[in-house]
Amino acid sequence: MTCYRHPDREAYVRCQRCERFICPECQIEASVGFLCPDDAGGKVTQINRRRTRAARVRQSGPRPAITITLVGINVALWLLQIMPGSFVTDLFAYVPQLTAIQPWRMITAGFLHDPSNVLHVLLNMYSLYIFGQALEPMLGRGRFLALYLLSLFGGSVGVLWLASPDSWVVGASGAIFGLMAAYFVVLRTLGQNSSQMLTLIAINLVFGFFSSGVSWQGHVGGLVTGGVVALILANTRQLSQQAAQRLGLVSVAVLLVLLTVFRASLLGL
């Protein structure tokens, strides 16, 4: 889909009143969400807000605030990990056999990285920024954050089901694979060529299978979860479908919790 005012620009957000698609430059914040310029009412404050947003877009593009925040959290925690005597990795890395007594590790591990390998955090954060910069303006901050966290959780569920119970896992790769799957779905939804994205996903997925020390299980879990979440978002974009969208996202979270509880009970954790 494209912006009704700028046919050459992709748009994934609808005006909350007329439901026409609008690009980041045309999105004017209001109490009900985003409005298009025609429905903003022409108030001075709204026009000024639109001009400020347009200037920012022209200068540096839309600012992906959630993406930048996530990158900052990951980098800050990695710096804590490499401090002498740090216990951050031991305390928050995901170990499947600890799922029943310390379930928060399924989330916290996604914000940690290998303290002995700077490339691990650098490559993941670069990927997060690239895909976050593309997806966050289209999906909106709340939907993007939901996609990221559910993909991260799904990656840990994949580790729980497919990896050894005593394995140690850290890294945002599961969430990033979820973003890649979501971007693929978005490209397909917009009718654009998605073959390059599919190839990139395949290469990274295969690399995980044949590289030691890489959790391919987390990659698979995050990829599947991100794809499912993106399909829900892509098929519930109408204003009248917002309740269905929320229900779909909650259903994914509930399913991941049930899979976690069921697998933990099978393993006697």
N, C-alpha and C positions, 0 to 999 in steps of 0.2 A: 504494500500500500504506500501511497505517496501523499504528501501534504497538499491540501486543496489550494493553498496559496502559492506553493512552490512545487510544481509537479516533478521537478528533477530531484527532489529530496525524499528519502525514505521517512516514513512516519509510523509509529507504533502506538501512539497515544491519541485518544479521541477527545474532542471538546465535550465537556460534561453536559452541555445544553443541546447543541445541534448534532453531536456525535460524528462530526466530520474529523478526519485524521489531520493532525497538526504536527509539524516538526518542532524541535526544541526552540527555534527562534520565534515561533508563533505561539508557544505555550505561555499563557499569562496566568499566574497563580491567583487563585481565589479561594474563598471559604469552602466551596464545593469541589475543589480540585483544580484542574487546568481548564481554561477557557480559550477559545480562539479570539483573535482581535475583534471580529465582528460581534461577538457576544459579550465582550468585556465591558461594554457600555460607554466607552470613550471617556472614562473618568481620568483625571489628571494623574492620580497615583498609579492607576493601571497602565496608562500609556507610558509613563516614565519607567515603570517596571519592565515593560516590554522592550523599550529602547535600551535599557541597561543590559537586559538579557541578550538582545540582538548584538550589541557591541561586544559583549563577552564571547558570543559564539563566533563572530567574525575574527576576533583576535586570537582566541585559543581553543575554540570549540566548547561545547557544553561541559561543565565541570562535573565529573563523576564523583560526587562527595563520598558515597558509600564505598566505592572502589578504593579511593585514596585512603579512607579510614582503615579499611581492611588491610591494605598494604602496610600502613603505619603500625598497626597492631602486630602483624606478623614479624616485621623487622624489629620492633621493640622487644618482643619476646625472644627472638633469636639472639639479640644482644645480651639479654639476661641469661640465656642458656650458656653462652660462651664465657661468662664470668667465672673466675676461679672459685671452685667450691659450690657452684650453682647446683641446686636440686630440682630446678624447673622441669628438666626433661624426665627425670625419674618420677616426678609427682604427677605429670599431666600427659605423658605419652600413652597411647592406647595399647593395652594388653588384653586380648579377648578373655583370658581366664579371670580377669578382674572385673568383668562387665557387671556382675550381679552386685558387687559391693562398692564399686566406684564407676557407675555408668557415665558420669560426666566426662570421663576420658575420651568417650566416643566423639565428643565435640572439641574438647580442648586440644586433642592431638592434632587437629586440623590447623591449628594456629602455631604449631611448633615445626622445627626443621632440624635436620642433622647438624649438630653443633660443630662437627669436624669437617663439614663440606659447605663452603660458602656458595658454591654453584647451585646447591639444592634450593636455598632460599632465593637466590637471585633469579634463577630461571622460572621458579614458580611465581614470584612476584611480577616478573616481566609479563608472563602469560596472563596473570590476573589483571594487570593493568590494561593489556591489549584488549582482552575480551570484555572486561568490565567497562571500558571506555565506549565500546560499541553497543553493549546490551543495556547498560543502566539508563541512558537517555531514552531508549525505546520502551523499556518495560516500566520505568519509574523506580524510584528508590526502594519503596516497600516491596514490590514484586521481585526486584533484583536481589534484595537481601534474603527474601524467602527462598529464591532459587539457589542462592549460594549456600545457605545454612542447611537446607534439605539435601543438597548434593553432598555436602560435607558429611552429614549424618548417614546418608546412603552409602558413602564410601566406607565408613566404619562398619556398617551392617554387612557389606561385602566381605570385609576382612573377617568378621565374626563367623560368617558362613563358610568361607573358602580357604582361610589361612589356618595355620597351626594355632591352637589356643595359647601357646606360650610365646608367640611372636610379638615383637615390639614395633609399633608403627607410629611415625610422625609425618607431617607434611600436608600441604593444601592441595595435593594432586587430585584427590577424589573430587573436591569442589571444583577444581579447574576443568576436569573432564566433564563435570556437569555443565559448566559454562560452554564448553565446546559443543556438547550435544544440543544445548539450547540455541546456540548460534546457528547450528545446522538446521534446526527446526524453523527458526526465524527466516532463514534464507529460503527454505522451501515454501513457507507461508507467503512470503513476498514474491514468489515466483522467480527468484533469481538463481543463478548457477551455483549449486552447492557441491559440485564434484571436488573442488580443491579442498573444501572443508572436510569432506568425507575422507579424502586421502590423508589429510593431516591427522585426523582422529585415528585412522587405521595404522599409520606409521608409529604414532606415539603409543598406541595400545600394544602393537607387536613388540616394540622396544621394551615395554615393561615385562612381557613374557620371557624375554631372553636375557634380561639384565639382572644380575644378582643384587640383592639389597633393595630392589624396587618392588613395591606392593602392587602387583597387577590386580590383586583382589579389590583393593580400594579404588583403582581406576575403573574397574568394571562396575562396581557398586555406584560410584559417583556418576558414571556415564549413563547408566540406566535411569537413575533417579532424576538427573537433570533433563533427560529426554522426556520423561513422563511429565515433569513439572512444566516444561516448555509447551508440551502439547495441550495441557490444561489451560495455560495462559493464552495460547494462540486460538483456542476454540471458545473462549469466554470473554471476548473483548467488548461485547456490547454492554451498554450501561445497564440494561435489564438483566445481564448475566453476572453481575458482581457477586451476588449471593452464591451462585453456583461456583464461581471462581474460588471464593473463600472456602466453600465446602470441599472443593477438589483438593486444595492445598492442605487443608486440615486432614483430609482422608489419607493423603500421602504420608503425612507425619504419623498418623495413627498406625498405618500399615507398617511403617518402619519400626515403630515401638513394638508392635505385635511380633514382627519377625525377630526382633532382638530378644524379647522375653521367651519366645518359643525355642529359639536356638540355644539360649542360655540354659533352659530347662533340659534340653536334649543332652547337653554337655555336662549336666549336673553342676553348673556353676553357682 
